[in-house]
Every structure is written in structure tokens, then in C-alpha cells.
Amino acid sequence: MLAMTDSFVLKLLRKAFIMADTGKPLIQHLNSGFIVSCLTLEDCIRDAGGDLSRGADILNLTRPDLITRLHGEFADAGAMLIATNTAAANTFCLRRIGIADKMREINIAGAKLAISGAGKTAFIAGAIGPLGLTLDEDWDMETLRDAYVGQITALLEGGVHAIQFLSFVKLEELAFAVGEARQLAGKDFPILAQMIFSDNGLCETGENVEIAAARLVEAGADVVGVNGGQSISASVKAAERLAASAAGKLVAAHPNAGYPETAEGGRLIYMASPSYMGDTAIRLAKTGVRIVGGFSGTTPEMVRAMVLALTTIRAAPVVSAPVKAQAPATAIPAKFKQGAFLESLTMTHPVIAEIDPPPNLLSAGIVEDARVLVAAGAQAISMAENPLASLKMSNMAMAAIIRRELEVHTICHLTCRDHNLLGTQSILMGMHALDIRAVLALTGDPLTASAGQGRSVFDLNSFLLTRLIAKMNTGLTNSGASLKGETDFSIGVAFNTGARNLENEVQRLHRKVDEGARFVMTQPVFDPGHARRVMDLIRMPGLRVFLGFFPLVSARSALYLHNEVPGIRIPEPILAQLTSLPNKEDQEKAGLESSSNLLESLRTDLDGVYLISPHNRPRLLAPLIRQFRPG
């Protein structure tokens, strides 16, 4: 019965889609009618008991029988465009599982398995996904080019009929990859480019559907499209906008099979039925889409339902017209905000005092410590977030309590280590609601393997986090959705005064200022000559500099900081003085005197002061604050 059903479907398909001659070029077929496409095998691999612990792509070598069979099942269901099982088979993704040297072999095998499984009833598109790079300092353009060129070349060698880019969230990365494919494959080779858009039709980097369509066509794409995303309805809306803005170009859409539910073992189960996916195919076709399919959760039964559904409608002619590009939805302001915190600083030498949140639930003492420092003259209290990757109470909670009870500005450190992109935006909205008006954007110290406290996230880095906060200051989320108001953060960043290459650190600081940073808090300095050199290097228009100071109140702590804390170097004379004093009281006195003298010697050079409390003893900072700000 199943074989008869498949035969019936294929007969209808050939009649409706004019696909009897598979030698006809793909784009010519698309100009004649619809094609149903299979974009991913992952869920079917899992259902078949395949091991996805190292990803799907390696199975091209370890389970070629399974991959060939699954491609065949989708072809039998009526899919006339089948993507190879190679979406993550680039050198970067493969390097993470130790098999980067297998890149060419995996891609060639992926192409040949798809061709073998589909027989002569489908076109084969070489699937290429993003490289998965999250930190922009991890790569340069040549590295990017080499990765894409290598994968494209291998897929072409394997015999694919088209190149299919999918699941991209960064427009310029996709446009770059499309451009490389066009150069390698020639002007007539079909190139399909699909992105993931948010529910409001924006990609991760903020460009809207219309801008994306224009950029991808300019780069050389024959087909532009959407895959994955939040919901089927959002995919339909994005596809409709693509079809309207990319007139004259073909459009593809591959939504997920509905919203997923989490089953036992963490597996995601997609809830759409085959009949619903058939209805979705008709909705997509009516918007002007020519390549229709599904992404995550899609099964051969769903493809079969989509094929049958599309036999009931006729494709409208493709009208040739120029691509229409709308203005970007996320205009960047010509001038970044100073923010409420910096605007409140009217004194010549404002003082920031740093206190760590408690490592437990006892917060009352921290508030009293802050009260002492504010009474001494501190203009702001800085709250670190899990410093040195050690567990502390939420610094946002502590900052909000201090802000409320003492009516003083608080500066919240925000690390990329502890939060993904979604969570980071949620936290920033919460900070704004709690009247916290200053954020220090940090990448964060990485968790060690022995920490036993989870994994580092690093969706962002300090550059991208600075950009995100600046964008929220304009009233937009990362994806460009309206916040219905603007945050008012003063954006701060860190500077490593102990770096071996200070010029490189200065370049990094300039990048952060270009992204929206308006103040900098430095690692502590201990030598006046070095401090002046740092200030000469980092002073620039529009940037408030808070030079860091840390009282060395014991020889033991000085040795620890010098030898174990990144970015801190203590001059040998200071270490020698502290280690020569036998008792702790004398060491503390000498350390405080040294800090006091250093502050005094630099007074006329300073924009602002950042005092870091030693060993959870913040009240030791009070005399330094009073001395530095007499009266």
C-alpha cells in the first residue's frame, strides 16, 4: 500500500510540477512551478536511532547506509530538491569535534549519498550553514574565505546541482559566503540563500527582510528565503515580504514543523501534523514562494502532504522587477548617549568604589559598607558579577537595593560568560526598570573545568555587548523590535593596564568606544609612571577615564595578585617592602600609605578614581575617599 501511495504521489508531482525531464536546469523548473524541498535530516536520524552526539555530518562517513536511506525516503515522498547532510561540515564546526581534517571527505560523501539516495527524481543542493563563530576577534576575512571556499569546492566536486546556504542569522556573513560561491561556481550555477528571521522580520544583526533580500541578490543569490525561526506564521509573513521585495527573484520557505515540546531526555518534539504542513504549503505558495518545505521536525509524511497540497494550485508567473530595499529598521545614532550616570557627575574627580556582592544570602552588611563609602564621598558603587568566576549573589539585586536605600548611582558589571543573548537583553531591561543607569560591559573570566558551576556561554563579547547596550539606548532590541522606550545607560568598559602589549589594548578600547562606550574603568595601577603612560594612551574625546586603585594591605594578597590574577602587575619595590614587614598590621598600614601617596601624586592627572576594595573589606577605602575628596 505504501509503495502504491508513493508511486501515486510521484505521478502527481511530475504532472503538476513539469518535472518529467530531470535534466532541465533547476531555475528553469522553478520558473515553471513549485518544488517541495527537504532541508535537514537531523530529526529523522534521531528517530532512526542514529548517534548525533558528534553532529549529523560525520554520519556521512560512519553511517552512509542510514543517510542514503533517509534521502531516498524524502525523494520517494515527492521532494524534488534535497539538501545534503553537510550543513555543519565546515572546518570550524568539525574542529570542535576533532575532525577538521575530514572536511573535504565528509562533504564529497554527503553529495554522493544524496545523489545515490534520491536517484534521478530530485535535484541535490549542497547544504552550507554558518561557521558558528561567536567572538568577532576569532577570525579575519581570509579565515572566513578559506572555510567557505573549502566546503563549496568539496560539494561541487561531489556533484551537487546547487549550493544551498541555510540557517544564517548574520546578513553580511551570508552575503560574503554567497559571493564566494558565485565566484567559484560561475554565473549560471544555482545559489540559494536562506536566513532565520525573528517574528518581526529581522535577522540577528538587525536588518529587515527587505534589506536582506536586496543584499543577497546583490551578492549573487538566485533564490532568497527563510528557514527555521520561531513560528510557521512568522515564516509565512517573512516569505510574503521576501516575495514582495525580491520581485523577479525566486523565494524559498522552510518553516519548522510548529513549536517544539521537550520530551524525556531533552529531545524536542515538533507538534505540527502532516495535514497542517500541507495547509502551510498552500499559504506559502500563495505568497509567491516557489520552493516549499520544512526545517526542524519535518518528516517524509509532511513532505508528501505538501506535495499533494500543491497539486491543487497553479504557480503565478514570476515577474521580473528590481529588488526593492527599505530603509534599515535599526538606524545607528550619530552620537551615542552619555547616559544618566555620567550626566550626573559634575565634580572634577568623581570616585567609584567597588564592593563585591556576598557569596551567600547575607546582604545587609554589604549595604552598610556601601553606606560608609557613600558618606565618605563616593559618587557611585560598582558591583562585580561573579568576579574571577566565583559564585556571588546577583549583582543586579545588590545594586538595586543599594540604589534604593542610599540613593546613589550603582554600576552593574555584566559579563558575556554568564548569559546568552536573550538573557542579556532581559537583564538589561530589568536593570533599567530598577533605576540602574550604568553598566560595565565585560567578556568575563572563563569558568575552569574544575569549577563545577556550569559552562561559560559567550554568545557575545565585550564589543558586541557594548553595541547591544547602545542599541537598547535607542529603544531597540538586538533584533530591532521596539522597547516602547529607551534605556538610559552610561556604557562602561574595562582596560587592562597590565597587558604586555598596551598598544593592542588601546586599539581594543577604540573599538569599544566606536560601539558606544563612554567611560572606562581600568585594572589597578601601582606605579605613577605607568599610570601616566596609561592615561596618555587612553584619553580620547568623549571618554571618561576612571583609573583603578587597589590598596595592597598584605604581602600575601600582593603576591597572589601579582602571580595569579590576569592583568595585574605589582612593582618589585612594593612587593619587597610588604614582604619585609613581619606583621599584618604594619603591612596594612604600609599598603594604605602607598595607595594614598599614589593617589596624591596623580591628583592633577586624573579624570576619575576607581577604588577596589581589598579582601571584602570595603571600609578600608573610606579614608582614601575622604583624603582624595576633602570636605
N, C-alpha and C positions, 0 to 999 in steps of 0.2 A: 504493500500500500504506500509506504514511504517513497519507494523508487518511482511509482506512478505519479505521486504528487510532485516530486522534484522534476520529472520529465514535463509535466503539465506547466509548471512554473516557467521552466526554461523556454518552452514553446511560446508562451505568452510574452515572455521577455523579448525574445528575438523579433516577434511581430510588432510589439509596441515600441521598442527602442531602436529598431532598424539595426540589429546587431548580428545579422547572419554572417556578415563578412568581417571577421576579426582582424583582417589586415588593414581595415580603414583606420586612419590615424585617430587618436583619442579625441583631439579637439574637434575634428570633423564630426565624430559621433555625438559629442556634446552639443554641437550646433543643431543636430537633428532631433535630440530628445533627451530624456533623463537617463542617468546611470545611478544605480544603487551601489554603494561602496562599503567595504569592510576596512576599518582603520586600525583596529587593535585586536590582538588575540588573548590578552592577559587574563581576562575573566574566564574564558573558555579553557585556557591552560590550567588554571586553578581548579575548575570543575572537573577536569580530566585527571587530576592528581599530579600535575606537573609541579616540579620544585621551582618556586620563584624566589628562593632565598638570596640568589645572586642576580636576580632580574630575569627577564624573559629572553633577552638577546642571546645569552650563552647557550640556550637550548637549541639554537640553530646547529650547534656542534655536538651537544650531548644527547639531544632527543630529536633528531631530524625526522624520525617517523611521526612523532606527535605533531610537529609543526606542519609537515606536509599534509597530514590527515585533516587538521583543522582548516587550513587554507582550502582544501577540497570541499569541506562541508559548507563553507561560505559560498564557494563557487557553485556548488550544487543547489544552494538556496536561491541563487539568482544574482549574487554580487558580480558586477561586471568590471569593478575596479577594486583591486585588492592590494593593500599596503603590506610591504614586507615586515617581518618581525625584527626590525632594526632601529626602532625609534631612539633607543638609548645606546646604540652601538658606536658611540664616538670615543675618542681616546680618553677624554676626561672622565666620562661615566665608567668606562671599562677600567681605568686606572684605579678607581676606588675599590674594585674587587680583584685587583692584581692581574688583569689580563689585557692590558692596553696593547700588548704585542699581538693580540688576536683580532684586532680591529678589522683589518682587511679580510681575513678569513671568515669572520662572522658575517660581514656584510655581503660578500660574494655568495656565501652559503644561503643567507637569507633570501637573496634574489632568486637563486636557483630552486630553493624549496618552494617558494611561492609560485614560480612558473610551473614546476612539476605538479604541485597540488591543484592548481587551477586549470591545468590543461590549456586548451585553446579557447576557453569561453570567457576569459577576463583579461583586462589589461593589468599589468603589475607596476605599482608605484613604489619606488624606493623611499621608505619612511625615514625621516630625519627629524629628531627633536632638538630642543635647546641643549646647550652644553652643561647646564646645571651649575653655572658659576654664580656665586652669591656675593663675593667680595671683589670689587672692581680693581683692586690692586693685584689680583691673582693672575691677570693675563694682559697681554697687549694685542694689538690688531694682527700682528704676524702669527701669534699663537692661535688666535681665533681662526685666521685664514687656514692655517695648516690643518686644524682639526676638521673643518668643514670640507676642505679640498680632499683630504684623505678619504673621508666617508663617501662623498659624492663620487669620487673616482672609482672606489671599490664597487659601489652599487651599479654604476654604468658598466663596469667590467662584468658584473654578474648578469647583465642583460635586461634591466628594468626598462619599461616603456615610458616612465615618467618619474620625476622627483617630487615627492610629497613631503613638504615641511608641515609639522603639526605641533600643537600644544605650546606654541611660543607665547610669552607674556610681555616680552620687551621688543618693541617695534623695530628699533634700529638693529638689534641682533638679527632679527628675521630678515630685514631688508638687506643686510650685509650678506647673509647666507644665500639669499635668492640671487643677489648679484654675482656671487662666486659660482653658483650653479649655472647661471646663464652663460658666463664666460667659458665654463668647462664643457657644457652640453651643446652649445650652439644656439642659434637664434630660433630654430623651429622645434626644439625639444620641449615637450610639455612640462611646465613647472607649476605646482600647486602650492599655495602658501596659506596656512590656516593659523589663527590665533585664538587664545582664550580671552574672552571679554567678560567684564563684570555685568551684573544685572542692568546697570545703566549705560552699557555700551562703551566702556572704556577699558583699555588694556592697562597692565600694571604700571607702565611708565606715564600714564595719564592721557595718551592720545585717544581721540574718539574713533568710532568705526570709519567715519568718512576720511579722516586723516590717514588712518591705517590703509584703507583701500588705495588711496592716491599714492602713498609712499611705496606700497608693494607692487603696484602696476608700474610705477616709475623704475623700480629695481629690476623688473623683468618677469613678474608673475603673469601666467596665462589665466590662472584661476585663483581667486581670493576667497577666503572662507573663515568659518568659525567652527571650533570643536570644543567639546567639554563644556566647562562653565558651571554655573550654579543651577540652572533650571532649563527645561525644554522651552518654556515660554520666552526666557531671555535669549536663547539661541535663535528662536523664530524672529524676535524683534531685531536682533543683530543682523540676521540674514536678510531681512527686509531692507534694512538700512544699507547693507552692502550692495544689494541688487539695485537699489535706487541710486546710489552714489557711484557705482562702478559700471554704469551703462556701457555696453559694448564688451565687457569682460564677463567671463563665466564665474558663477558663485557656487560654493560648496558649503554644506552644513552638516555637522556630525554631533548632535547633542548627546549628552549622557542619557541613559535609559531611566530618566527620572531621578529623584533624590534617593540617595542610598540610606539603608539602615544598617547598623552594626550588628552582626551576628556573633555567635560564640567564636572565640579565638581572634576577635577583631576584624574578621572578614566583612567587607562591605557587600550588601545585597541591594541591587537596584530594583526598584519596585514597578516600573512601567511594564505593562503587558505587551505581547506582540501586536494585538489589535490597536492599542493606543499608539504604538510606534508607527503602525500603518497610517493612522489618522494624522500623526505628526508629519509623515512624509508628504501627505497631501497639503497640509498647511505650509510646509516649506516650499513645495513646488509652486504653490500659488503666489509666493512672494517673488518668484523669479529664480529660485535655486535650481541648478541643473544636476549637481552631484549631491545625492541624498544618502545619508547613512546614519550610523550611530557610533558612539565612542564607548566610554566605560559602561559595562553591563550589557552590551549588545550581543545577541546570540544569533545563530543561523535562523531560528524561528522568527525573530524580529525582522531580519533581512527579508525573509520570504514574505512576511506580511507587508513590508514596504514595497516590494516588487509588485505584488498583486494590487496594492492600493494605487500605484502609479499607472497601472494599465487603464484606469478609469478617467484619466485626464490627459489633455494634449499640451505639450510644451509650447509656450508663446515664442515667437521669433525673437532672437537676440538682436537688439537694436544697437547699432554702433554709434557711440557718442563719447565725448571726452569725459574723463573721470571728474566728478565734482568733489572738491575738497572744502570742507567747512573750516572755519577758524578753530584753532585749538581750544579745547574746553578748559585748559589749565594754563592760562596766561601767567607768566612769571613776572612779578612786580619789578619795576626798575630799581626800587630801593627797598631793602629789607627793613623790617621793623627793628627798632632798638628794644622794644618791649617794656612792660611796666616796671620791672625791677631796675633796669639801667636808667630809665627816665626818672626814677625816684632818688637817684644818687646825686645830690647837689654838692656834697663836700669834696675837698681836694683829694683826700686819701681814704676812701672807704675801706672798711675792714670786713672780710668774710671770715667767719670762724667755723671750722668743720668739727662735727660731732658724729660719731658712728651710732646708728640705731643699736639697741640692745640685742644680744644673742639669745634672748629669752623673752618672756612676757612682761618684764618689769620696766615699764616706760616712764614712770613718774620721776625717777631720778634724772633721766635724760632731760626732761622738761625743766627741772630745777637747775641743772647745769647750764642749759641754754639761757635761762633767766639771768644767771650770774654774768654770762658773757655779754648779753644784751645790755645789762646795766652798766657794764664796763665800757660800752661804746661800740659793740659790733653792729654793723648795719644789716647783716644777713647771716643766717645759719645754714651751712651746707651739710647735706645728708647723703652719705655714700650709699650705694646699693650693693650689698653683699661684697664688701671690699676684699680683695685678694681671694675671691671665690669662696668666702666663708659665710655661713648662714647667719643672717641678721633679720630682725623684724623689718617689715615693709618700710622702706624709707619714705614712701609717699604718705603712709599713715602717720609716721612720726612728724614729717614736715607739716602735714595738715594740722596736727594737734598743736605744734609749736606756733604755727601761723595764727591759729585761732586764739590761743591763750596769751601769747606775748605780743601779738600784732606786729610782728617783724617779718620781713621777707625771708622766704626759705628757698634754697636751691636744691632741687632734686637731681641726683645723678641718675641717668637712665642708660642701662647697658644693652647692647645687642645680644650679649651672651644669654640673657635670661628670658627673652621674649621673642616670639615670632612677629611678623609684620602686622597681623591682625591684632594681637595682644598689645603691641606697642602703641597703635593708634587708640585703642581703648583706654590704655593708661594715660596717654596724653590728654584725652578728653576728660578723664577723671581728675587729673591734676588741675585743669582749667576750672572745672566745677568746684574744686576745693580751694580756689584762690591761690594756687601755687603759680608763680609768674616767672620762674627761672628754671631752666633745665640745662644740665651739663651732659652733652651727648658723648657717650663713650662706647667703644667697641667692647671693652670689658676683659678682665683677666680670664683666660680659659680655665675650665674645670679640669682637674687632674684625674687620671684614671682611678686613683685611689680615693677620690673624694667621697664617693658613694652618695652623691647628691644629684644624680641625673646627668643630662648631656647638655653641652653648650648648643645654642640654637644658631645664632649668626645668620639670620635671614638678611640682616643689614650689616653695615659697618658704620663707623662714626661719620663718614662723608654722607652716606645715604640717609642716615638718621638725621643729620643736620638739615639735609634737603627736605626730608619729610616734615620736620617741625616747622621749617619756613613755609612749606606749602599749607600746613594747617593754620598758620598765622594769616593766610589769605582766605581762609574759610573753606578749604577743600581737603578731602581725604586723599590718601595716596592714589586712589583710582579716579579722583576727580569729582566725587559726589560732594554735594553741598553739606557743610556742617550747620547751616542755618545760623551762622555767626562766625566770628573769627577768634581763634585763640590769641593770646597776647603775651607770648613767651619771649623773654630775653634768652637768646640761644648762646650757651657757652660750650667751649671745647677745651680739651686738655693739651698741654705741651710738655714734652719730655726733655727737661733741662739736662738730663744725664746721658742723652743719646751720644753715641760715638760719632755720628755724623749729624751735627746740628743743622747744617745747610739742608739736608734732606728733610729734617723735621720742620724747618721753616717752609719748605715747599708744600708739605702736607698741611701746614697751618693756612697757607694762602688758599689752598683748595677748599678748606673748610669755610674760610671767610667768603669765598665765591659762592658757596652753597647757602650762606645765610648766618654764619656765626658772627656774634657781635661782642663777645667777651671771651677771654681765655684765662684759665686757671692753670698755673704751671706746677710741675713737680717741685719739691722744695729745693732751695739753693742754700749753700753753706759758706760760700766764699764771695766777697764783694766784687772781685774782679770778674769772676764767672757770671755773677748776677748781672753786672752791667753789660757784659757781652751779650747775654741772652736778651736783655731788654732792647739793646741796639738792633738785634736781629729781628725781633718780632713786633716792634712798634710799627703800626700802619694806620692810616686814616680810618676812622670808624670802628676801631677795635679797642676795647678797654682791657688792659692787662692787669691781672691780679697775680703778683709774684708770690710763689709759695714759700712758706717758712715752717719748719718743724723743730721745736725745741728738743735737743738731744739730752735727755735727763738721766741717762745711764750709759755706761760703757757697753753693756750687753746689748741694749737696743741699737746703739750706734753701729756696732759690729754686724748685727742682724740686718739692719737697713742697707749697709754698705755691701754686704755679701749676698743677700737673698732677695731683695726687693728690686724688681726691674726699674730702671730709670733713676736710681738714686746712687750718687757717688759722694762720699764724705771725704774732705781733705785729710791727708795724713796727720797734719799737726793737731787737728781737732780730735782725731782718734787717739793720738798719742797722749794728749792732755787728759782725756777722760779715762783711759786705761791706766794712767799713772796714779789716779786718785783711788785710794783703797776703800773709802766708804761711800755708800749710795747717796747720803745727804750732800757730801761735797761734790759728787758727780752731778747731781740735780742742780745745785747752785751754779756750778760752772757752766752747765748746759744752758740754763736760763740767761745767765750773763752774756754768753756767746751770742744767743739769739737777739738779746736786747741791743748789744753793740752792733750786730749786723744790720738790724732794722734802722738804728740811728745813723749808721754810715751811709745808708741808701735812701734816707728820707726824701731828699730833694729829687731823686731819680724816679720815684715810684708813682704809678697811676693808682694803684690799689694794692691791698695786702690780703693774702690768703693764709690764714693761720690754721695749721693742722694739729689737732690735739694728740698728745703722746700717750699711748698705752691706756686709753679710756680714762684719761684724767684731764678732761677739758678745762677744769677750773684753773689749771696751770697757765692757761692762755690769758686770763684776766689781767694780770699785771702788765703783760706785753701790750694788750689792747689799751690799757689806761696810759701807759707810757707813750705809746705811739699817737694816742689821741688825748692829750692832756685837757682836763676840764670837761 
